[in-house]
Every structure is written in structure tokens, then in C-alpha cells.
Amino acid sequence: MLGSALYNKISTAGTVTTYYQKAPQSGTPPFCIISFVNANDDYVFSKKGVQGDYFVKVISDKNFPEQAIVLYSSIHDILQDVSLTIPGYSVIKIRRESLVQYEDQFHFWNVGGLYNLEIWQT
């Protein structure tokens, strides 16, 4: 449910085509990929919480990272401390934990961050 909420938030903003987990081979850069990293359940009396980490990155096929940096910046502005709608839950936080920027073996630029989300049942 966390991944779906992130995907909906980014994809409805319309800044860049967004995929969950991986892009299709026919995907044309630039695009955004949201990847699940891990999650932990938490319980307090009768309430349940979930804390999860998701990697969000923009991939660009340009020679320099500027395009990926600009697009990722706009996505970060959409995500950082935003209020997501998850039925039956309150969003406690969405916060970037770390930032990455690298050129992969195909010379595509990858720019993004690791986001921690925490939600609790209402």
C-alpha cells in the first residue's frame, strides 16, 4: 500500500513517466522508478503501524546528469513531508534518508534518494 501511494503521488504530478520496481525494455528515458527496499510492522496495543523504505530515482540517457537532477528535484519536492491518502491510515512522515547520483554501465545517469515512510492505523 505504501508503494502504491508513492506511485500515485508521483505519476499524477506528471513530471516524468513513472514505473514501479522496473521499467519496461521499451521505456524511453527519462523516467522514474520506485523500488521497495524493506518494511517493518509495528504494534501498539490495538493499533498497527508500518514503516517502509523506498528507493526513488530518475534515469536519464543524457551525457551529463543535469536532466536527471532537475527531474528528481521536482519529484523530491512532491514527496518530502507530503500527506498521502492511504485509507484507514494516517501518514506520520515521508522523509528522504539519503541521496544518490551515479552513472551506470550503460552511461545512463541515476539520481534519486531513499525515502522512509511511516503510517499508523486511524
Secondary structure, 3 states (H helix, E strand, C coil): CHHHHHHHHHHHHCCCEEEECCCCCCCCCCEEEEEEEEEEEEEECCEEEEEEEEEEEEEECCCCCHHHHHHHHHHHHHHCCCCCCCCCEEEEEEEEEEEEEEECCCCCEEEEEEEEEEEEEC
